């Protein structure tokens, strides 16, 4: 299916870099929310977390996760509380030659997986997946793979297969991040949307309160064979990061 989209000269709104050693159990975590007025204005383009880890169901697979639009208050009815932004291009980027590059150098994507989303109709949204494939270009600008021809399609909040051992889910999930945000605002009150309240100066509590326990995120999850992101002769270290892009960069 060929889809006309508006991402020809899009620039990245946010990049979170994660390096994962795919054959160890060492976890790698990241978290980042609302760093700029641009991201506040485009919540669907605000990346909160990215993860890359071995599949718990199949040791030959890995799972890449990209979470955005945090936090979301769950809906109390059948209507989803939020959908993916149809004006944003979501891109997972992989560098499978990271260990061969200069120390401290920016990772260079060898393979990408892109996602765009259709308009919401009747509480449902179409998911369009492009790739995995070599990117058309590297850096902060990006264009759709295959000239905009989707390699697989599915529906929001519904898992689907994309061929070649790849499975996909895009939809709402409980926010996986644990953070005592209320205490953080007491320590650094200037981060609380301009609050002038006095800081407590006492650090975090020994037993914190999980502010995000009852919130959700929009999650794009891809399970795929290890060999897809780490072909023969590459690895064992893969750099993985994600970007969100718009046509104008705003």
C-alpha positions, 0 to 999 in steps of 0.5 A: 500500500502506498501512502502519501505522507508529509515527512519529506524533510522532517527533522528530529524532535528528540533523540534518545540513544541507547547502546544494548549488549544483546547477549547479556542481561544488563538492563539499559534504561532511559527517560526524558519528557518535555524538554522544550516548548516544541515537545510540549506543543506536540505531545505525540512527538515527545519520546519518554523511553526507548528499550532494546532487550532479548525477547522473553518468549524467543531467545532468537529475537529482540524487542525494540520499544519506543514510548511517547506521549507521557503521561496519559490519564487512562480513559474510563470508557471504551474510547482510547485516551490518546492516539499516535499523531498522524503528523509525526513520523516515528523512527527506530534507528539501529547501528550494528557497527557501533563497536567499530566506530570512534569512541564517543562518536555519534552512532550512524544508523545502518537500519531503520524502521519507520511508523506513520499513523492514519486519521482516527475514525470511529475510535480506530487508527491505521498503523503503517510500518516501513522497513526494516531497511537501510535509511534513505539518508542519515542524520536529523532529516529523513524520508519515508522508505520505499517512497512511502509504500508501507511494508505492513499495516495494522490497527492501533492497540492490536498486535499484528505480524509484518513478515520475516518473523517481525511482529508489531504492536502500537497502542496504549500501555501502562507507563513502565517508568518509576519516578517520584515526580512530586518529590522531584518538584519539591527538590527542584521547584523551577521544573514544576511549570514555573512554580516558585514554591520553596524546595525541600532540599532533602533529596528523595524518600527512601520509599518513593511514590510511583507517580506514573503507576496509574498513567499510560504511554503510547508504545510502539513495540517491534519484536524481530530476529536478532539477525535482522539488526545484527547481520553476520559479521556485525555486533555484538554491540548494537546502538539503538535510538529513536526519533520523531519527525515532522515535515517542518521540524515543529 
